[in-house]
């Protein structure tokens, strides 16, 4: 931290993904937790939704002795909470709150929100209500904890690390936590509030609806587009939260510009997403796990395809949320199709699309082949493009695009593409590897995103020494270019492709050419490329990026102090 910066005594941080692994924000918070826990020593408290009613969260361990007196107070006040440890490096304190009781007063909450902040909840649908009730409950948790800790600090004056007036920051992530941030802003003006949008809801919607985002960003009116795209409520809570918190933040310069244009609010601090590489295996363990992952991926492919792909096969993949255009899944399939006919390709390519879809069940015919241990299958299974059956086979974008291009993984094809449409937790029934194991087994990862505020997938790849391809429409791609001092090339460990609203075909060709270039590299060149990738990832560790969070804490606390001073001055007058 910089000398002179205000430091919080306690940090409360909420997200739908605390102890709830459903997306990239889980990685942001869980990987950062260790760094903050080392600084604040149990004075960083995460608040997440208690959605674990039929089974226990594998990411949470309850501890009734933690904040035991407050747990009793909360229960007496009608708050249904569980306190424990988030089972990630650092094991910070986590509070899971049951938000279901607040659905009964949903209309009253939305009325209050409109009267105080003009947030339009009339057009809510989908996950808006669920997120809002959690956000409200999180705000109540912050209010209760703040009063409890304030009383404790007054009683326990011997705790020299605490002042009589606690300095507290509440950090809300995404529009899903906006309501709680506004509640705290209104009810507890002495708390410094921070709001981080990891992607604007309206920007993501514009891009996902096939509209050109970047060339026309200056001309879009966020409110008007929200009405056109039926996004009024999410956009409204996001915009009003951005305008009313003490410190508004986002994750990259490209999204900061988007916030200014679509939310009419400049960000106060950019908080780039860092990484904790403590779980990246080292030395012999790294080599062993990489070999095991590659062997398993090739085994599954060979059983599905009836092939004998060997270890000289180049394994590539793309992954992320199933946003067909935004994540560049469409251009990935396009590039693999073009690579089928590329004469410069020197080795066979096995390409995985690791994107959770509407998965039904693991393929029993594939499971039988895998369990038999037979390695001489010469005929492919039916539909040799997918490892799990889907509920919507006839309407799936990946399968339909492959069908359109007649990509059927024929024996003579130098490029085989396999859709792995499930969440990789190590228990998918086919591959049975975790996501990071799959990344480790790759030779090259490809993320040609069109809309990507940061981009954890390429950062994770290079942390595992896997070179990657990304674009300069991803915050990570822009950061890589800045760190490198030039547009990233394959030899740098990160190939950064210039992408615009309209150069889809050019991007596909560059990906094709880059994979072909990789296939011709010597083992020494590949090793050098992998070292460069790993070296670049070290510059994105949380130890390098956490300073921006301390800056945001300082901004929020100073504005809260100013607000209280102005309020007291007004009273004196």
ZASEFI-37228 format. One line per 5 residues: number of its first residue (from 1); their letters; for each residue x, y, z of C-alpha. Coordinates in steps of 0.1 Angstrom, whole numbers, always signed. Layout:
<nodes>
NUM = a = X Y Z ~ ... .
</nodes>
This chain:
<nodes>
1 = xxxxx = +0 +0 +0 ~ +11 +36 -6 ~ +19 +57 +24 ~ -10 +81 +32 ~ -37 +58 +17 .
6 = xxxxx = -67 +51 +40 ~ -69 +15 +49 ~ -101 -2 +59 ~ -104 -20 +92 ~ -129 -44 +76 .
11 = xxxxx = -138 -52 +40 ~ -171 -68 +32 ~ -174 -81 -3 ~ -205 -97 -19 ~ -211 -117 -51 .
16 = xxxxx = -235 -143 -63 ~ -204 -164 -69 ~ -190 -165 -33 ~ -188 -202 -25 ~ -209 -207 -57 .
21 = xxxxx = -187 -217 -87 ~ -208 -207 -117 ~ -187 -183 -137 ~ -155 -163 -141 ~ -162 -140 -111 .
26 = xxxxx = -156 -170 -89 ~ -121 -171 -102 ~ -116 -133 -96 ~ -127 -135 -60 ~ -114 -169 -50 .
31 = xxxxx = -79 -163 -64 ~ -77 -128 -48 ~ -89 -140 -14 ~ -55 -153 -3 ~ -38 -120 -10 .
36 = xxxxx = -64 -100 +9 ~ -65 -125 +38 ~ -28 -121 +42 ~ -33 -84 +46 ~ -65 -82 +66 .
41 = xxxxx = -63 -115 +87 ~ -100 -124 +89 ~ -111 -88 +85 ~ -121 -95 +49 ~ -155 -111 +50 .
46 = xxxxx = -172 -125 +18 ~ -210 -127 +15 ~ -227 -151 -8 ~ -261 -167 -15 ~ -271 -198 +4 .
51 = xxxxx = -284 -218 -25 ~ -274 -250 -9 ~ -306 -264 +4 ~ -305 -300 -9 ~ -268 -305 -8 .
56 = xxxxx = -238 -288 +9 ~ -215 -265 -10 ~ -182 -282 -18 ~ -166 -248 -15 ~ -178 -239 +21 .
61 = xxxxx = -171 -253 +56 ~ -195 -241 +83 ~ -180 -230 +116 ~ -205 -221 +143 ~ -177 -207 +165 .
66 = xxxxx = -168 -180 +140 ~ -184 -147 +150 ~ -206 -168 +173 ~ -222 -140 +192 ~ -231 -122 +159 .
71 = xxxxx = -246 -154 +145 ~ -269 -154 +175 ~ -277 -117 +171 ~ -284 -122 +134 ~ -307 -151 +141 .
76 = xxxxx = -326 -131 +167 ~ -330 -103 +141 ~ -345 -128 +116 ~ -314 -131 +94 ~ -308 -167 +82 .
81 = xxxxx = -271 -170 +78 ~ -243 -196 +80 ~ -208 -185 +88 ~ -177 -205 +79 ~ -147 -207 +57 .
86 = xxxxx = -145 -204 +19 ~ -124 -234 +9 ~ -100 -216 -14 ~ -64 -206 -7 ~ -63 -183 +23 .
91 = xxxxx = -97 -197 +36 ~ -113 -164 +43 ~ -145 -160 +64 ~ -176 -164 +43 ~ -212 -156 +53 .
96 = xxxxx = -239 -174 +33 ~ -273 -158 +35 ~ -307 -173 +27 ~ -325 -147 +7 ~ -358 -166 +1 .
101 = xxxxx = -378 -149 +29 ~ -375 -115 +12 ~ -396 -126 -18 ~ -426 -119 +4 ~ -417 -82 +5 .
106 = xxxxx = -403 -79 -30 ~ -427 -52 -41 ~ -420 -31 -10 ~ -382 -34 -17 ~ -386 -24 -53 .
111 = xxxxx = -408 +5 -43 ~ -382 +17 -19 ~ -356 +13 -47 ~ -376 +34 -71 ~ -384 +62 -45 .
116 = xxxxx = -348 +66 -34 ~ -328 +58 -66 ~ -353 +57 -95 ~ -343 +21 -104 ~ -369 +6 -128 .
121 = xxxxx = -378 -29 -116 ~ -411 -31 -135 ~ -396 -48 -165 ~ -378 -75 -144 ~ -376 -110 -157 .
126 = xxxxx = -354 -141 -154 ~ -328 -139 -127 ~ -334 -103 -117 ~ -357 -111 -88 ~ -335 -138 -74 .
131 = xxxxx = -303 -116 -76 ~ -321 -86 -61 ~ -334 -105 -31 ~ -299 -119 -24 ~ -285 -84 -28 .
136 = xxxxx = -309 -70 -4 ~ -302 -98 +21 ~ -264 -91 +17 ~ -271 -54 +25 ~ -288 -65 +57 .
141 = xxxxx = -259 -87 +66 ~ -235 -58 +61 ~ -257 -35 +83 ~ -259 -61 +111 ~ -222 -70 +110 .
146 = xxxxx = -212 -33 +110 ~ -232 -25 +141 ~ -219 -56 +159 ~ -183 -49 +150 ~ -186 -13 +159 .
151 = xxxxx = -199 -22 +194 ~ -171 -47 +197 ~ -144 -22 +188 ~ -157 +2 +214 ~ -158 -24 +241 .
156 = xxxxx = -124 -39 +232 ~ -105 -6 +232 ~ -73 -26 +237 ~ -74 -36 +201 ~ -50 -9 +189 .
161 = xxxxx = -54 -19 +153 ~ -90 -7 +153 ~ -102 +29 +158 ~ -133 +38 +177 ~ -149 +47 +144 .
166 = xxxxx = -144 +17 +122 ~ -133 +23 +86 ~ -153 -2 +66 ~ -156 -8 +29 ~ -184 -27 +12 .
171 = xxxxx = -175 -40 -22 ~ -204 -52 -45 ~ -197 -72 -77 ~ -219 -69 -108 ~ -255 -56 -112 .
176 = xxxxx = -266 -86 -91 ~ -253 -69 -60 ~ -263 -34 -69 ~ -294 -32 -47 ~ -274 -41 -16 .
181 = xxxxx = -248 -14 -24 ~ -275 +12 -27 ~ -291 +0 +6 ~ -258 +4 +24 ~ -252 +37 +7 .
186 = xxxxx = -285 +49 +21 ~ -286 +33 +55 ~ -249 +34 +64 ~ -233 +65 +49 ~ -202 +60 +70 .
191 = xxxxx = -193 +29 +50 ~ -173 +34 +18 ~ -191 +16 -11 ~ -174 +1 -41 ~ -192 -13 -72 .
196 = xxxxx = -174 -33 -98 ~ -191 -41 -131 ~ -172 -70 -147 ~ -191 -64 -180 ~ -220 -40 -186 .
201 = xxxxx = -252 -58 -190 ~ -262 -36 -220 ~ -228 -39 -237 ~ -229 -77 -235 ~ -265 -76 -248 .
206 = xxxxx = -256 -54 -278 ~ -227 -77 -287 ~ -247 -108 -282 ~ -276 -96 -304 ~ -252 -93 -334 .
211 = xxxxx = -251 -55 -333 ~ -217 -38 -340 ~ -206 -25 -306 ~ -173 -8 -311 ~ -176 +13 -342 .
216 = xxxxx = -209 +28 -329 ~ -202 +28 -292 ~ -200 +66 -292 ~ -235 +68 -307 ~ -253 +43 -285 .
221 = xxxxx = -276 +56 -258 ~ -275 +30 -230 ~ -311 +38 -218 ~ -325 +36 -253 ~ -307 +3 -261 .
226 = xxxxx = -319 -12 -228 ~ -354 -5 -239 ~ -349 -19 -274 ~ -332 -51 -260 ~ -356 -56 -231 .
231 = xxxxx = -329 -50 -206 ~ -344 -20 -187 ~ -342 -34 -152 ~ -307 -48 -152 ~ -294 -17 -169 .
236 = xxxxx = -312 +5 -145 ~ -298 -11 -113 ~ -264 -12 -128 ~ -264 +25 -139 ~ -278 +39 -107 .
241 = xxxxx = -254 +18 -86 ~ -225 +31 -107 ~ -237 +67 -101 ~ -243 +65 -64 ~ -215 +44 -49 .
246 = xxxxx = -183 +61 -36 ~ -160 +42 -60 ~ -171 +29 -93 ~ -147 +3 -109 ~ -144 -21 -138 .
251 = xxxxx = -118 -46 -149 ~ -101 -31 -180 ~ -96 +1 -200 ~ -118 -12 -228 ~ -147 -17 -204 .
256 = xxxxx = -140 +16 -187 ~ -147 +33 -221 ~ -179 +12 -225 ~ -191 +23 -190 ~ -186 +60 -199 .
261 = xxxxx = -206 +56 -231 ~ -234 +33 -219 ~ -237 +41 -182 ~ -228 +78 -185 ~ -203 +74 -157 .
266 = xxxxx = -165 +74 -158 ~ -149 +47 -136 ~ -128 +58 -106 ~ -103 +30 -107 ~ -96 +1 -131 .
271 = xxxxx = -92 -32 -112 ~ -75 -57 -136 ~ -81 -93 -128 ~ -50 -110 -114 ~ -42 -147 -108 .
276 = xxxxx = -29 -168 -80 ~ -6 -195 -94 ~ -1 -214 -61 ~ -20 -244 -75 ~ +0 -246 -108 .
281 = xxxxx = +21 -277 -103 ~ +58 -274 -103 ~ +87 -296 -116 ~ +81 -333 -120 ~ +45 -329 -108 .
286 = xxxxx = +38 -305 -137 ~ +53 -329 -163 ~ +34 -358 -148 ~ +0 -341 -148 ~ +5 -327 -183 .
291 = xxxxx = +13 -361 -197 ~ -17 -377 -178 ~ -41 -350 -191 ~ -29 -354 -227 ~ -32 -392 -225 .
296 = xxxxx = -67 -389 -213 ~ -78 -364 -239 ~ -63 -385 -267 ~ -79 -417 -252 ~ -114 -400 -252 .
301 = xxxxx = -109 -387 -288 ~ -97 -420 -301 ~ -126 -439 -286 ~ -151 -414 -300 ~ -135 -411 -334 .
306 = xxxxx = -122 -446 -339 ~ -87 -432 -345 ~ -52 -438 -333 ~ -41 -402 -327 ~ -6 -402 -311 .
311 = xxxxx = +13 -379 -289 ~ +25 -359 -318 ~ -10 -346 -322 ~ -14 -309 -315 ~ -42 -304 -289 .
316 = xxxxx = -59 -270 -290 ~ -90 -258 -273 ~ -113 -229 -267 ~ -135 -225 -236 ~ -157 -201 -216 .
321 = xxxxx = -194 -193 -213 ~ -216 -205 -242 ~ -218 -170 -258 ~ -214 -181 -294 ~ -204 -148 -308 .
326 = xxxxx = -191 -129 -278 ~ -166 -156 -269 ~ -155 -162 -305 ~ -167 -198 -306 ~ -181 -191 -341 .
331 = xxxxx = -147 -179 -354 ~ -129 -208 -337 ~ -151 -233 -356 ~ -146 -212 -388 ~ -108 -213 -383 .
336 = xxxxx = -107 -251 -377 ~ -128 -256 -409 ~ -103 -236 -429 ~ -74 -254 -412 ~ -88 -287 -427 .
341 = xxxxx = -75 -276 -461 ~ -43 -258 -451 ~ -13 -273 -468 ~ +11 -258 -443 ~ -3 -279 -414 .
346 = xxxxx = +25 -303 -404 ~ +8 -324 -377 ~ -27 -336 -369 ~ -48 -313 -348 ~ -73 -323 -321 .
351 = xxxxx = -95 -293 -312 ~ -118 -293 -282 ~ -146 -268 -276 ~ -150 -268 -238 ~ -182 -248 -233 .
356 = xxxxx = -210 -259 -209 ~ -242 -264 -229 ~ -276 -278 -221 ~ -260 -311 -214 ~ -282 -342 -209 .
361 = xxxxx = -260 -371 -200 ~ -226 -387 -208 ~ -227 -409 -238 ~ -231 -445 -227 ~ -216 -459 -259 .
366 = xxxxx = -185 -437 -254 ~ -183 -448 -217 ~ -184 -484 -228 ~ -155 -480 -252 ~ -135 -462 -226 .
371 = xxxxx = -142 -488 -198 ~ -133 -517 -221 ~ -98 -504 -225 ~ -99 -514 -262 ~ -74 -494 -282 .
376 = xxxxx = -80 -508 -317 ~ -114 -493 -325 ~ -115 -484 -362 ~ -150 -470 -366 ~ -163 -438 -352 .
381 = xxxxx = -193 -436 -329 ~ -225 -420 -341 ~ -222 -382 -341 ~ -185 -383 -335 ~ -184 -345 -327 .
386 = xxxxx = -197 -346 -291 ~ -189 -363 -259 ~ -222 -358 -241 ~ -258 -359 -254 ~ -275 -325 -253 .
391 = xxxxx = -311 -317 -247 ~ -312 -295 -278 ~ -291 -314 -303 ~ -310 -301 -333 ~ -307 -264 -322 .
396 = xxxxx = -272 -263 -308 ~ -250 -236 -324 ~ -217 -255 -323 ~ -232 -287 -338 ~ -252 -268 -364 .
401 = xxxxx = -222 -249 -376 ~ -201 -280 -379 ~ -229 -297 -398 ~ -232 -267 -421 ~ -195 -269 -429 .
406 = xxxxx = -197 -307 -433 ~ -172 -312 -404 ~ -178 -348 -395 ~ -143 -358 -382 ~ -137 -382 -411 .
411 = xxxxx = -107 -405 -409 ~ -87 -385 -435 ~ -93 -351 -418 ~ -62 -336 -404 ~ -83 -316 -380 .
416 = xxxxx = -107 -332 -356 ~ -131 -310 -336 ~ -148 -323 -305 ~ -175 -305 -285 ~ -172 -311 -247 .
421 = xxxxx = -204 -294 -235 ~ -202 -299 -198 ~ -188 -282 -167 ~ -154 -298 -160 ~ -154 -305 -123 .
426 = xxxxx = -136 -339 -126 ~ -169 -358 -125 ~ -184 -353 -160 ~ -186 -391 -167 ~ -163 -390 -198 .
431 = xxxxx = -131 -370 -194 ~ -133 -368 -156 ~ -107 -341 -155 ~ -109 -307 -139 ~ -108 -276 -162 .
436 = xxxxx = -72 -267 -152 ~ -61 -303 -160 ~ -76 -299 -194 ~ -58 -266 -199 ~ -26 -282 -188 .
441 = xxxxx = -29 -309 -215 ~ -32 -284 -243 ~ -4 -273 -267 ~ -22 -241 -277 ~ -54 -224 -264 .
446 = xxxxx = -75 -201 -286 ~ -98 -174 -274 ~ -108 -151 -303 ~ -133 -131 -282 ~ -155 -103 -297 .
451 = xxxxx = -167 -92 -263 ~ -144 -99 -233 ~ -140 -72 -206 ~ -110 -90 -192 ~ -104 -126 -202 .
456 = xxxxx = -94 -151 -176 ~ -92 -180 -200 ~ -60 -167 -218 ~ -44 -157 -185 ~ -51 -191 -170 .
461 = xxxxx = -36 -208 -201 ~ -3 -189 -199 ~ -1 -195 -161 ~ -1 -232 -170 ~ +27 -225 -196 .
466 = xxxxx = +3 -229 -225 ~ +7 -204 -253 ~ -26 -188 -264 ~ -43 -167 -290 ~ -66 -139 -280 .
471 = xxxxx = -78 -105 -294 ~ -73 -69 -286 ~ -111 -66 -279 ~ -103 -85 -247 ~ -90 -65 -217 .
476 = xxxxx = -63 -92 -212 ~ -52 -89 -248 ~ -48 -51 -245 ~ -29 -55 -213 ~ -6 -81 -229 .
481 = xxxxx = +2 -57 -258 ~ +10 -30 -233 ~ +33 -52 -212 ~ +51 -65 -243 ~ +54 -31 -259 .
486 = xxxxx = +41 -44 -292 ~ +13 -65 -306 ~ +17 -100 -291 ~ +31 -127 -314 ~ +32 -165 -309 .
491 = xxxxx = +69 -163 -299 ~ +58 -140 -270 ~ +36 -167 -256 ~ +4 -147 -265 ~ -7 -140 -300 .
496 = xxxxx = -30 -109 -299 ~ -51 -106 -330 ~ -65 -72 -340 ~ -103 -76 -341 ~ -130 -52 -351 .
501 = xxxxx = -168 -53 -357 ~ -163 -65 -392 ~ -130 -85 -397 ~ -144 -120 -387 ~ -129 -137 -418 .
506 = xxxxx = -95 -121 -413 ~ -94 -133 -377 ~ -103 -169 -387 ~ -75 -168 -413 ~ -49 -156 -387 .
511 = xxxxx = -59 -183 -363 ~ -56 -209 -390 ~ -22 -196 -400 ~ -10 -194 -364 ~ -19 -230 -357 .
516 = xxxxx = -1 -240 -389 ~ +29 -220 -378 ~ +28 -237 -344 ~ +27 -271 -361 ~ +60 -264 -378 .
521 = xxxxx = +79 -252 -347 ~ +108 -272 -334 ~ +106 -286 -298 ~ +132 -259 -288 ~ +110 -231 -302 .
526 = xxxxx = +79 -245 -285 ~ +98 -247 -252 ~ +108 -211 -256 ~ +73 -201 -264 ~ +60 -218 -233 .
531 = xxxxx = +86 -201 -211 ~ +76 -167 -225 ~ +39 -175 -218 ~ +47 -184 -182 ~ +69 -153 -177 .
536 = xxxxx = +42 -130 -189 ~ +17 -146 -165 ~ +39 -137 -136 ~ +33 -100 -143 ~ -5 -106 -138 .
541 = xxxxx = -2 -122 -103 ~ -24 -106 -76 ~ +7 -95 -59 ~ +11 -71 -88 ~ -25 -60 -92 .
546 = xxxxx = -37 -58 -56 ~ -25 -22 -53 ~ -54 -11 -75 ~ -78 -25 -48 ~ -61 -5 -21 .
551 = xxxxx = -65 +25 -43 ~ -102 +18 -46 ~ -105 +13 -8 ~ -88 +47 -3 ~ -112 +65 -28 .
556 = xxxxx = -143 +49 -11 ~ -132 +57 +24 ~ -123 +93 +16 ~ -156 +100 +0 ~ -174 +84 +29 .
561 = xxxxx = -154 +106 +53 ~ -163 +136 +33 ~ -199 +127 +33 ~ -200 +123 +71 ~ -181 +156 +76 .
566 = xxxxx = -205 +175 +53 ~ -234 +159 +71 ~ -221 +170 +105 ~ -213 +205 +92 ~ -248 +208 +79 .
571 = xxx = -262 +197 +114 ~ -240 +223 +131 ~ -254 +250 +109 .
</nodes>
